[in-house]
Amino acid sequence: MDLRGAQERGRRPGEHSEQTFDFPGSTHLWKRCRCGAWVVGRQTARNRLARALRRASEYCPRHRHDPLRRQQPYRSQLLRGHYAYYGIRGNARGTATFAYYVRRLWHKWLKRRNGLRRLTWDTFNAMLRRLVLPEPRLAPTLG
């Protein structure tokens, strides 16, 4: 990732795939900071996000008939673990996206239970106020 090389070739940093690379589960790319300078930004790699969502999705059909109080701790642990690893500065959108899709998956599979076929989003959100899932956050940094 050479900023000067990208500018000399007439491209903006991050415009082509040669300007990005994946390293431990994050895609590193050029971004503009608030002051307008170019900095190396990090976001959750697509393949890692897809893998995490696939694992969350595999849990749902097997446990959809379990009591909700027994399903909630798994989802909380899943979200806390994701935030701990991917909750780095500059990746707030990635962690929020993961949290959104985990909630959508849970809603989807709860609607397939006999008693909850008409589970609306209002009802689901009221349920989430009782069965609280952690909100996206940055992981604490060392040092």
N, C-alpha and C positions, 0 to 999 in steps of 0.2 A: 504494500500500500504506500505508494509514493505520491505525496501531494504535489510536489513540484513537477514530477513526470506527467501527472494527469493534466495539470495546467498547461504544460508545454505542448501537449498533444491536442489542446483545445477542448478537453472534456472537463466536466465538473466531476469532482471526486464522488465515488459511489454510483456513477452512472452505468457502469458496466460490471459484469460479474468478476472481471479481473481485479477490480478494486475492493472486493470483499473476500473474507475468508472465514471459515467456521473453526472455532477452537473452543474448548470444552463446552459444547452445547450452546454456544452463543455465536451469532454472526457479527463480525466486526466490520464496520463500514464507516465511511466519512459522513459526518453530520455537521450542521452549523449549530454553534452554541448560541445562547441568547445575545451575546455581544456581537455576533456575526462572524466569528472566527471559525475555521474548520477544525474539528476535533474528531478523534476516533470514538465512534459510538458503538454500543453493543445492544443487541436485541436477541430474543430467544430464537434459536435456529428453527426453521420450519419443520424439519424432520423430527426434532425433539418435541416440539409442541404437538405434532401429529401423534407421536408415540405415546405421550402422556395422556392425550385425549382418548386414544384407542384403549389404553389400560383402564381409564375411568369408565369408558363405555362397556368394557367387558365385565366389569363388576355389576353393572346395573341390572341386566336381565336375570342374573343368578340370584340377586338379593332383593328384587323389587317387592316381594311379598313379606320381607322381614319388617318388623315394626320400625317406624320412622326414627325412633330414639336409638335404634341399633344401627341404622344406616348413617346417621349424622356424624358419629365419630370418625368413620372411615373417610368421609368427604372432607372433614376438617383436617384430618391428618394429611390427606392428599394435597390440599391447598397449602397448608403450612409448610410442607416439604418443598413444594414448588416455589413458594415465596422465598424460602431460605436459600435455595440454589439460584434461582433466576431473578430474584428481587434485587438487582443491581441498579446503580444510578443510570438513568437513561432508558430503562426497560419497563417503565410503569405501564405502558400500553400493552406490552406482552403479558404481564402478570394479570392485568385486568381482563384481557381477552380470554386467558385460561379460566379465570374465575367465572366469567360469563358463560362459557361453553359448558363448564361443569354443572352450573345451575340449570342450563337448558337441557342437558342430558338427564338430570335428575327429574325435571318436570316431565320430559318425554316419557320416561319409563314409569313414573308414578301414574301417568294417565292411562297406562295399560293395565293397571290393577282394576279389578271389578268395581270396587266401591268408589273409585276416584276417576271414572271415565270422563266426567265433566269438570275436571280440575282446571279452573281458570287461572290466569296469571295473578289476579288479585288474591284468590284463595291461596295460591302457592306462596306469594310474597308474605301473606299473613302467617303462613306456616313457618316461613324462614325467620320471622321475627321471634318465634318461639324456639326454633331449632337453629340457632345462630351459626352461620358459617363465617370463618375469618375473612376480613376484607383484604384486598391486595395491599402490600406494603413493601418497603425496601428492607432488605436484611441488614442488621447492624454490621458495621465495618469494624475491622480490628485496627487498633492503633490510634 
